[in-house]
Amino acid sequence: MAATPVWSVDPRTGNPREQVAVEATAQDVDRAVRAAHAARPALADRAVRAALLRTAAGLLDEAERHVVEAADAETALGPVRLTGELARTTAQLRAFADVVDEGAFLDIRIDHEDGARTPPWPDLRRYKIPLGVVAVYAASNFPLAFSVPGGDTASALAAGCPVVVKAHPDHPATSELCVSVLRRAAAQVGLPEDVVILLHGFDAGVELVKHPLVAAAGFTGSVRGGRALFDAAAARPAPIPFHGELGSLNPVVVTPAAVEERAEQIGAGLAGSLTLGSGQFCTKPGFVLAPAGEAGDRMLKSLAEAVGGAGPGVMLDHRMRDAFVSGVRERAALPDTEAPVAPGEGGEHAVSAGFLTVPARRLAAQGAHDLLLEECFGPVTVVARYDDPAEITAVLSRLPGNLTATLQLSTQELAGDGDTGPGLLAELTPLAGRVLVNGWPTGVAVAPAQHHGGPYPATTSTSTSVGATAVERWLRPVTYQSTPQALLPPELRDDNPQGLPRRVDGRLE
């Protein structure tokens, strides 16, 4: 049987650019996973892991022009956006190198033997070890930061886990270029290149999550695709952790006082957030609860002016474009649903941004309008107009889990005047992993305190895929009991030769 070619396609025209590779067979997947598994011992040295991450960052910086050109040709995201995304990607790699150097992620805990306790304590020493080979499923909308050299790969390598990446079909040439850089970085620091391996093809992705030597998986993509892989991971004879980011509506609540105070500012800010990257951010604000009345009308006028001036945009591929066009058409046809700026086709290969409005009461109970509470990938948002604050509670109670939730408050409400701010914040917190006040959710800072995750279907686990604690997804704890010093891993010995942070007999050292 002939191998299936993998083509790089120009989303601006829909035309193939070049054949990049061929889809991996089941035998190819098996060879790749076994090669990555064999590379595990080489990643045991934390200093070498840190060097790998920093070297990879440096080589990606050196290849900036080629990487940005390749990514733009396959995604139409533009050089400015992609240059910034590459900077974020290399910053992530360096940040995880710092995490590895510090060593706090090992969570070392030592309790010395204490026979005076009832019952007595034996000598116990606990830290975290890498799970093994990690399967990474690259995202379409971030060809660098959530793809081959992205956060899943960086955090897994930081944990000491080799990585097998299933490339996204929207940017195969970019994926091949980036994996070549990562493998070159591995060779430069004395590691086997197979600490990172790339595969192409839908069937390869299915085979990968089922392989018995794959110990965990990270995914960013659709609810349907992610749920299928999540179920496959759970159905294995030995189930594995599956950290999937699947979908998010990212609700925004605008209070009457906020819209009275700064209607035009809120409308313009919402427009900028929902049209960023042609609406192809997982944190795009896709649903807004705004008050009815004159001030709310001013907000919508500002939103319409800003969105109407955005111009057409190209989506990542024509399949996504077609899904967006049909999705907004179906939503706009619902009773009492209007389109002040109609989203949809923006030419043969592009889309136009817009927004829909609907009375909030239509969403307070189950019905046909439930479609408006589902994510529509692309430059559109739904504004639900409420007449009474009780409608906010009724609608929020029906929302699924989200990556983010945003609250727009007035100056007085920000200062704690009244119960509105605390009450709405308490209602939004159970819905999302990141709650914003007077900001917009697009843009996820790579910081130690960041959390990029949320209740299902936003993610399939409680972990984050961004920030220092993302490394925890690829580790498991192990405790040694009554083990002689000479047999202990260096990290757990009393003399602490590596100077690692740890908690000893309950005290942080």
N, C-alpha and C positions, 0 to 999 in steps of 0.2 A: 504494500500500500504506500502510495507516494506521501511524502511529508507535506503537512499543511503550511503554506507560507505565512509569515507574519509581515504585514505591510505597515509602513508609516504613512499616514493620511493627513493631508492638509485640510483642517476644518473650515478654512476660509472658502474652499472650492469644493470640497468633498472628493478631490482627486488623490489617488495614490502617489506617494513621493518616491518610495524605494522599498524593496524587500529588505527587511532587517534581519530576520531569523526564520526559524521554523518552529512550529508548536512542539512542545516536549511530549514524548510518549510516556506511558507508564514506566517503561524501562529507564527512560531518561530521568524521571522523577526519582526512582529508586537509587540510581547511581548518584544523583546529586545529594540526596539526603544522607546516603552512606558516606559520601566524601565529606560532607559537613560534620557528620557525627565523628568521623575519624580525626577531625581538626580540633575537637573539644579540648584535649589536654594542652594544646599550644596556647590556649587563652587563659590558662590558670594564673599566669603571672599578671598581677594588676598593673604593674609598671608598663608592661608591653601593651596591655589593652589601652591604657591612657595614651601611649605613644601612637598606637594605631589610629585612635580617634583624632588626635591633633594632626597627624600626618595626612589623614584623609581630608581634613578641613583645609589644610594648606594646599594640597593638590587640586581640590575643587576650586579654591580661589584662583589658582594659576590657570585653570581651564575655564574661567568665567565666560569669556567670549564664546567659546564653542558650546558650552552647556546652555547658555541663554539662547543662542541662535537655534540650537536643536529643539529646545523646549518651546520656543515661540513658533517655530514652523509646525509643531504638532498640536499645540494647544490654543494658539491665537491669543494668549494672555498678555502679550506685549512685553518688550524689553524692560520697561521700567518696573512693572510688577515682578517679573521673573528675576531681575537683578536683586530686588529686595528679598525675594523668596530664597535666592541662593545665599544671601548674607545671613538670613535667619537659619538656613540649613547648616552652614558652617559654624554659626554661633552655637547651635544645638550640639554639634559634635564636640566642640571645645568645652561646653558646659558639662557634658557627661564625662569628659576626661577629668575635669575638676572633681566631679562626684566620685569617680574611681579613686583619685589620689587621696581624697579626704577619708574615705572608707566608712563613713557613718551608715551607708546603705546596708552594710553587713549586719547591723543591729546586734552587736556583740553584747552578750549578757553572761556574767560569771557569778555563780553563787557557790562559795566555798563550803566544804563539809561543815556541818554544825550539829553535833550529837546532842546538844542541849535542847534542841527544839522537840516539840511533840506533835506529830512523829518526827524523828530526826531527819535532817537533810543529808543526802549524799553530795558529793562534789558534782555540780552541773555546769556545763559550758555550752552556750547556744550561739549560733550565728547562721547566716544564710548562704546557700550555695546555688549555683546556676542550675536551671532545670534541664538544659540540653538544647537540642536543635530547635530554633524558633522559625515558624513559617510566617512570612510577612506578605500581606496582600496590599499592593500599592493602590493609592487613591487616584482618581482621575483629575480632580480639581487642584491638586498641589503636586505637580510632577517632580518636585524636589523635596519639599519639607515633609510630605507625607508619602513619599515614594521610596525609591531604592536607597538613597542616602538619608532618608528622613528619620523622624523621631523613633519609630518602632525599631528600625535597624540600629540606630545609634544606642538606644537604651538596652537592647538585647546584647550587643557587643560589650557594652559597659558592664553588664551583669556577668559576662563570660560565656555567652551563648552564641554559637555559630548561627548564621542566618541563611535561609533559602527564601528568596523573594520571588513571588509570582507577579510578573510585570503587568501593569495595566495596559490594555490594548490601545488606549488613546495616545500613548507616548512611548512606543517600543524603542525608537532610536535613542531618545533621551535616557531611557533605562539602561540600554547597552553601554552608552558613554559613561554613565555614572558608575555602573558596576565595574567597568574597566578601571576607573580611578580608585575605587575602594580596594580592588584586588591588587592594584599596583602599590597602594599604601601598605597593605598587609605584607607584601614581599619586601618592601623597604625596611620594615621593622623586624623582619625575620620570622614572620608568621606564614603558614601555608595560605595560598590565595583562596582556598576553599572555605575559609571562615565566612565568606560571602559568595553565594551562587545565585544566578538569575535563571528563571524559567519563564516560558511563554505558553499561553493557551488556557482555555476554560477547563478542559478536561484535566490538564496538569494541576490546576488549582484544586480540583476535587480530589485527585489522587494524593496531593500533598497533605491535606488535612487528615487523611486517613492513614498516612504512613506510620507504622509502629514506632519509628525512631524520632518522629516529630513530637516534641514535648509540650509545645504551646503555640498559639497562633495570635497574630494581631491583624486586624482588618479595618479598613475604612472604605465605606461604600454604601450601597443601597440596603434598605430594610430586607427586601426579598433575597438578594444575594447573600447578605450577611447572615440572615436567619437560617438559610439552607446550610451554610458552612458551620454555623453554631450547632445546629442539630446533628450534623455529621460528626463534629468533634465530640458531642455528648454521647453519640451512639456507638463510638468505638468500643472494642473490648476493654481497653483501658482509656477512659475519657480523659481529655486534656483541657486545660484552661483555654478559653477562646475570648480574647479581648477585642470585641467588635464595636466600632462606631457606625451606627446604621442610619439614623435620620433624626431630624429635629425641626420643630416649628419655631422655636425661640420666641415665645410670646413677649409682647410689650404692653404694659398697662400705663396709660396716661391719665392722670387725675384731672378733675375739672379745674382745680386751682393752678396746676401746671400749664394747662392749655390757655387759661385766661392770661397768665403771666408771659408766656413765650410761645404762642401758637406757631408763628412763622419759623422760629428757630427749630422747634421740634419737627415740623414738616420737612424742612430742608435736611435736617440730620437723618431722619428716617429715609429720605430719598437717597442720600449718599450711601447709607448702609445697605439698602436693599438692591441697589444697582451695582455695587462694587463687584468687579470681576464678572459682570453680566449675571449677577445674582447667584453665582456658583460657589458660594461659601457655605460650609455646613452650619455656620453661625448666623446666616442671613435672617433678619427679623421677618418671619413669614406670616405673623398674625399679630394684630394690634387691637387692643380695646381702648377706644377713645370716646369721649362724651359727645352726645348729640348737642345741638344748639349752635349759637353764633360763633363762639370761640372755637369749637370743634370744626366748624365750617372753614374758619380761617386757616386752621392747621391743614385741612385737606386741600385748600387752594394753594398753599405754599408747597405741599407735597406734589400736587398736580403740575405746578410750574417747573419744579426741579426735575421730576421724573420725565415730563414731556420734553425737556431739553436735553435728556441724556443721550439721545441718538441710538441707532440700532447697534447691537453687539453680536459677536459670534460666540456660540457655545462650543463646548469641548468636542462634540461630534454631532453628526446629523441625527443620530438616534435620540440623543438628549434634546436636540432642537425640536424634533417631531413630538416627543413626549410632552415638552413644555407647551407647544402650540395646542395640542389636543387637550392637555390638562386644564389650561386656562379657559378654553372654549367650553368645556364641560362645566366648570365652576361658574362661569358668567351666565350660563343658561338657567341657573337655579332661581326660583321665585324670590322676588325682593332683592336680588343681587344686581348691583349696578357697577359699571366700569367707567368712572370719571376719566381715566386715561386707560384705554384698552390695551392690555398686553397681548402679544401674539407674534405673528410673522413680521419680520423687519426686512424683507427681501428674500431672495432665493436661498441664501445661506445664513441669514441672520435672524435675530428676534428683536422685538421692541419691548421696552419695559413698561410696566403699568401697575395699577392696583384696582382692587375690587372693594366695594362697600356692601355691608349687609346689616340689618338691625340685629343687635346682640340677642334679642329675645328669640330669634330664629335658631340660635345655637344652644339655648339653655336646656333643651331636651333632645333626645335621640331622634334623628330623622334624616331626610335627604341632604340637609345642609351639613351633615357630618363630614362630607368631602372637604369642606373649607377648613377643617381641623386636621387635615393631612398635609404633609410637606409637598410643595410643588417646586421642584428644583429649577431655578431660573429667576429672572428679574421680576418678581411679582410679590405682592403682599396683600393680605386681606385685612381691611379695617372694619371691625365690628363696632357699631355706634350704640352706646348704652344710654338709657334715659335715667336709670337709677343705679346707685352703687351696688345694690343687691344683685344686679345682673352680672357684675364682674365676678362675684363669688360663684354664681351659678355656672358661668362659662368656664372659669378656671377649674372648677371641680370635674370638668369633662375632658380636660386636656391630658394627653399622654406625657411621658417623661421627655425632658429636653436637655440639651447641652447648656442653654442659657435661659434666663428670664430677666427682663429689664423693667425697671420702674422709673417713670418720669414724674418728678415731684416739683412743687413750687419751692421758693426760697424759705417760706415759713414752715412748710412741711419738712424740709431738710433740717431745719433747726429743732425739729421735734415738737412743733406746735400741733397739738391734737393727736388723734389716734390713727389717722389715715396712713401715714408712713409705716409705722410699726405693724399695723394690721395687714396691709398689703404685702409688706416684706415677709411676714409670717405665712401668708397664703402662697407666695411664689417660691419660697425656699424648698418645700417638698417636691416641686416640679422640676428642679434643675440642679446641675452641678456647679454653675457659676451664676450668681445673681448680681446684676448691675443696677446702680442708681445714677440717673442722669447721664448715662453714656450710651454707647451703641455696641452691640455684641460682636460685630465683625472685627477681626484682629484678636489674636490670642498670644499674649506676651509669654515668652519662654522664660519663666521665672520659677524660683523654688516653691513659691506658694500657689502656683497656678494649678487649676483643676479643669481638665478638658474631658468631661465625661458627664454622665447623668443617668437618671432612672430610665429603664427600658421604655421605648425603643432607641433612645439616644445612644446608649451603650449596653453591652451585655454583661458588664461587670461594674464594680464600684471604683475601679482604678482610673487613673488619668493617663492619657497618651501624650501629654505635654508637661514639661517641667521635670525637676529632679526626681520626683517620686515615681515617674514612669518606669524606672529601672526595677521597682519592686514586683512588677508583673512577671518577671522572668526568673524569680528566685523562690526557694523554699527553705524553711528553717530546719535545722538539724541540731540535736542536743547530744553531747558526749557526757556520759555519766561515769564517774570514778575511773577516769582514763589517765594513765601516767603522763607526766609532762613530755616525755620523750616521744610519745605517740600522738600527741595533740597537733593539730594544724598550728602553724606559727601564730596565727591571729588569736588563738585562744590560750596561749601560754601565759604564765604569770608575769614574765619579764616584758611582755608586750614589745617585742623587738621592732615592730613596724610603727609604733607610736600611734595606734589606732584609737579613735574614741570608742569607749565602751562603758557599760554599767557593771560595776563590781560590788557585790553584796548590797545592791540597792542604790549605790552612789555612782553618779556620772563622773567618769574620769576623762 
